[in-house]
Amino acid sequence: MMDPKQAKETVRDQFSRNAEKYVTSSIHAKGDDLPLLVEWLEPGADWQVLDAATGGGHVSKALSPFVAQIVATDLTKEMLAAARKHLIEEGCDNVGFVVADAEDLPFLDDSFDAVTCRIAAHHFPDPGRFITEAARVLKPGGKLLLIDNVVPEEARLDLFINTLEKLRDESHVRCCSLSQWTGWMKDAGLEVRKQRVRKKTFEFPTWVRRTARTEEQVKQVESHILKADKDLQEYCGLVLKDGAIRSITIDEWMVVAGKE
C-alpha cells in the first residue's frame, strides 16, 4: 500500500493537472444521483453543509439553492479554484472554499447539518478516518451523504477492479466494500438510513484518458480487461465494438447515514 503522505501528493498532482476535466466530465457533472441526493438529504433552508473533496463542485451546485451555506473543501488547490470558478459562473453565492484534507478536517465538533462526499473517497488513504472526521463535525441529528465506487466482498473481484482503477489512475488508492464502509460508520456512531447500489457505465475511451498520461498506460488498462477471465469481464459489463472496448460498468454505492 502506498504511504499516506505520498498518496496525497499523488492526488494533488493528478487533480491539479486534470482540474478542468473534472468540472466538465459528464460522469461527475451529470447523473441522477445529483437531484436524488437533494431528495435523500431533505435539506433545510438554514442548513450549514460541508462538501468534502468537492472536485468540480457538482454537489455544492446541486445543494446551493436549498441551504444557507456550503463549505466546499478539497485537498488540491487547483481543483478547488476550478470548482470556485464554475460555481461563481453558475450563480452559487452561498459557497465558501477551503483547502483541506478530508481525513483531518479543520472544523470544530458539531458544526454542520450535513457532510457530503461524492466520487472521491477511493482516493483517501484512510477512508475510515474520513468517516470518523465526518461524524465529528456533524451536529447531533446531522446526515452524512456518501457516494463512491465499491467492490464486492469476493477477493478476486475486489483485486480485479482495484487493479483496473490503479492502472488507469495512479492517484487511486482503493474502492472499499460495503461491509468496510458500514463497519466504519457504525464505529463512528452513524446509522445507515437509506442506500442503493447501481451499475454505473463508463464510456471507456473518454474515461480511461481522463487520467492516463500516455497511450501505453491506456493499453495496459485495455490489456488488463481483455485478458481477464470471462466472469471478470462479465462482472465489469464489458462491451466491445470491432474488438475495442466501448464501455464498462462499476458498482457505485449511495448512502445517507445519520448521527444520533
C-alpha positions in Angstrom: 0.0 0.0 0.0 1.2 3.5 -0.8 2.5 5.7 2.0 -0.4 8.0 3.0 1.7 11.1 2.6 2.9 10.0 -0.9 -0.7 9.0 -1.8 -1.9 12.6 -1.1 0.9 14.1 -3.1 -0.1 11.9 -6.0 -3.7 13.0 -5.6 -2.6 16.7 -5.7 -0.6 16.1 -8.8 -3.3 14.2 -10.6 -6.1 16.6 -9.8 -4.0 19.8 -10.4 -3.2 18.5 -13.9 -6.8 17.5 -14.7 -8.9 20.0 -12.7 -10.9 21.3 -15.6 -11.7 17.8 -16.9 -13.4 17.0 -13.6 -15.5 20.2 -13.8 -16.7 19.3 -17.3 -16.8 15.5 -17.0 -20.3 14.2 -17.8 -19.8 11.4 -15.2 -19.2 14.0 -12.5 -21.4 16.9 -13.7 -24.5 14.9 -14.6 -26.3 11.8 -13.3 -29.5 11.1 -11.5 -27.6 11.0 -8.2 -27.3 14.8 -8.1 -31.1 15.6 -7.8 -31.5 12.4 -5.9 -29.1 13.4 -3.2 -31.1 16.5 -2.6 -34.2 14.4 -2.2 -32.5 12.0 0.2 -30.9 14.7 2.4 -34.1 16.7 2.7 -32.1 19.9 3.4 -33.4 22.7 5.5 -33.1 26.4 4.4 -31.0 27.1 7.5 -28.5 24.3 7.0 -24.7 24.6 7.1 -23.2 21.9 4.8 -19.7 20.6 4.3 -18.9 19.3 0.8 -15.7 17.3 1.4 -13.4 16.6 -1.6 -15.7 18.7 -3.7 -13.8 18.0 -7.0 -15.7 20.0 -9.7 -18.2 21.4 -7.1 -21.2 19.5 -8.5 -22.7 18.5 -5.2 -22.3 22.1 -3.9 -24.1 23.3 -7.0 -27.0 20.9 -6.6 -27.5 21.8 -2.9 -26.8 25.5 -3.1 -30.4 26.6 -3.8 -31.7 24.7 -0.8 -29.4 25.5 2.1 -28.0 28.6 3.9 -24.3 28.0 3.5 -21.9 25.4 2.0 -18.2 25.0 2.7 -16.6 23.2 -0.2 -13.2 21.6 0.6 -10.6 19.8 -1.5 -7.0 18.7 -0.9 -5.9 20.2 -4.3 -5.8 24.0 -4.6 -6.1 24.0 -8.4 -9.1 21.7 -8.2 -10.8 23.9 -5.7 -10.0 27.0 -7.8 -11.7 25.3 -10.8 -14.7 24.5 -8.7 -15.0 28.1 -7.4 -14.8 29.5 -11.0 -17.5 27.0 -12.1 -19.8 27.8 -9.1 -19.4 31.6 -9.4 -20.4 31.3 -13.1 -23.4 29.3 -12.0 -24.5 31.9 -9.5 -23.9 29.9 -6.4 -23.1 32.8 -4.0 -23.5 30.8 -0.7 -20.5 28.6 -1.2 -17.1 29.1 0.6 -13.9 27.3 -0.3 -11.3 25.9 2.0 -8.2 23.8 1.0 -8.5 20.9 3.5 -7.7 17.2 3.9 -10.9 15.1 4.3 -9.1 12.9 6.8 -8.2 15.9 9.0 -11.0 18.4 8.8 -10.1 21.9 10.2 -13.6 22.5 11.7 -15.0 22.3 15.2 -17.1 19.5 16.5 -20.9 19.7 15.8 -20.5 22.3 13.1 -22.6 21.0 10.1 -26.1 19.8 9.4 -24.8 17.6 6.6 -21.5 16.4 5.2 -21.3 15.2 1.6 -18.6 13.3 -0.3 -19.2 12.2 -3.9 -17.0 10.0 -6.1 -13.8 10.9 -4.1 -13.3 8.5 -1.2 -11.4 5.9 -3.3 -8.6 8.5 -3.3 -8.4 8.5 0.5 -5.5 6.6 2.2 -7.6 6.1 5.3 -11.4 6.3 4.4 -12.3 5.1 7.9 -10.6 8.2 9.3 -12.7 10.3 7.0 -15.9 8.7 8.4 -14.7 9.5 11.9 -14.0 13.1 11.0 -17.3 13.5 9.2 -19.2 12.2 12.3 -17.2 14.5 14.5 -18.1 17.7 12.6 -21.7 16.7 12.2 -24.3 18.2 14.6 -26.4 15.7 16.5 -29.1 14.6 14.1 -26.9 15.6 11.1 -26.5 13.5 8.0 -23.6 12.1 6.0 -24.2 11.5 2.3 -21.5 9.4 0.7 -21.3 8.3 -3.0 -18.4 6.2 -4.2 -17.4 3.2 -6.3 -17.4 0.0 -4.3 -16.2 -3.6 -4.8 -17.8 -6.9 -3.9 -16.8 -8.9 -0.9 -15.2 -11.6 -3.1 -11.4 -11.0 -3.0 -10.9 -11.9 -6.7 -13.4 -9.3 -7.9 -12.0 -6.8 -5.4 -8.5 -7.3 -6.8 -9.6 -7.1 -10.4 -11.4 -3.8 -10.0 -8.9 -2.1 -7.8 -6.1 -3.1 -10.1 -8.1 -1.8 -13.1 -8.6 1.6 -11.3 -4.9 1.8 -10.3 -3.7 1.1 -13.8 -5.9 3.9 -15.1 -5.3 6.4 -12.3 -2.1 6.4 -10.2 -3.9 8.5 -7.6 -6.4 5.7 -6.9 -6.0 4.2 -3.5 -8.8 1.7 -3.0 -12.5 1.1 -3.7 -13.9 -0.4 -0.5 -16.6 -3.0 0.2 -20.0 -2.3 1.8 -19.0 -4.2 4.9 -16.0 -2.0 5.3 -17.9 1.2 4.9 -20.8 0.2 7.1 -18.4 -1.0 9.8 -16.6 2.4 9.8 -20.0 4.2 10.1 -21.1 2.0 12.9 -17.9 2.6 14.8 -18.3 6.4 14.3 -21.9 6.4 15.7 -23.6 6.8 12.3 -26.6 4.8 11.3 -27.4 3.9 7.7 -30.8 5.4 6.8 -31.0 4.9 3.1 -28.8 3.2 0.4 -28.6 1.9 -3.1 -26.0 0.2 -5.3 -26.2 0.8 -9.0 -24.2 -0.2 -12.1 -22.5 2.9 -13.4 -21.5 2.8 -17.1 -18.3 4.5 -18.3 -17.7 5.3 -22.0 -14.3 3.7 -22.0 -12.1 5.8 -24.3 -13.1 9.1 -22.5 -12.9 7.5 -19.0 -9.5 6.0 -19.4 -7.9 9.1 -21.0 -9.2 11.4 -18.3 -6.3 10.3 -16.0 -4.0 8.2 -18.2 -0.8 10.1 -19.0 0.2 8.0 -22.1 -1.2 5.7 -24.7 1.0 3.0 -23.3 -0.9 3.4 -20.0 -4.2 3.1 -21.9 -3.0 -0.1 -23.5 -2.1 -1.5 -20.0 -5.7 -0.9 -18.9 -7.1 -2.4 -22.0 -4.9 -5.5 -21.6 -6.0 -6.0 -18.0 -9.6 -6.1 -19.1 -9.2 -8.0 -22.4 -7.0 -10.7 -20.8 -9.2 -11.2 -17.8 -11.3 -14.4 -17.3 -14.8 -14.2 -18.8 -16.6 -13.9 -15.4 -14.5 -10.9 -14.5 -15.3 -9.3 -17.9 -19.0 -10.0 -17.3 -18.8 -8.5 -13.8 -17.5 -5.2 -15.2 -20.1 -5.2 -18.0 -17.6 -5.3 -20.8 -19.0 -4.1 -24.2 -16.8 -4.4 -27.3 -17.2 -2.9 -30.7 -14.9 -4.1 -33.5 -12.6 -5.7 -30.9 -12.2 -2.4 -29.0 -13.5 -1.6 -25.5 -16.6 0.6 -25.9 -17.8 0.7 -22.2 -17.5 -1.0 -18.8 -19.5 -0.7 -15.6 -18.5 -0.3 -12.0 -20.7 -0.6 -8.8 -21.5 2.7 -7.1 -22.9 3.0 -3.6 -25.0 5.9 -2.5 -25.9 6.1 1.2 -27.3 8.5 3.8 -26.2 7.9 7.4 -27.5 9.8 10.4 -25.7 10.9 13.6 -27.8 10.4 16.7 
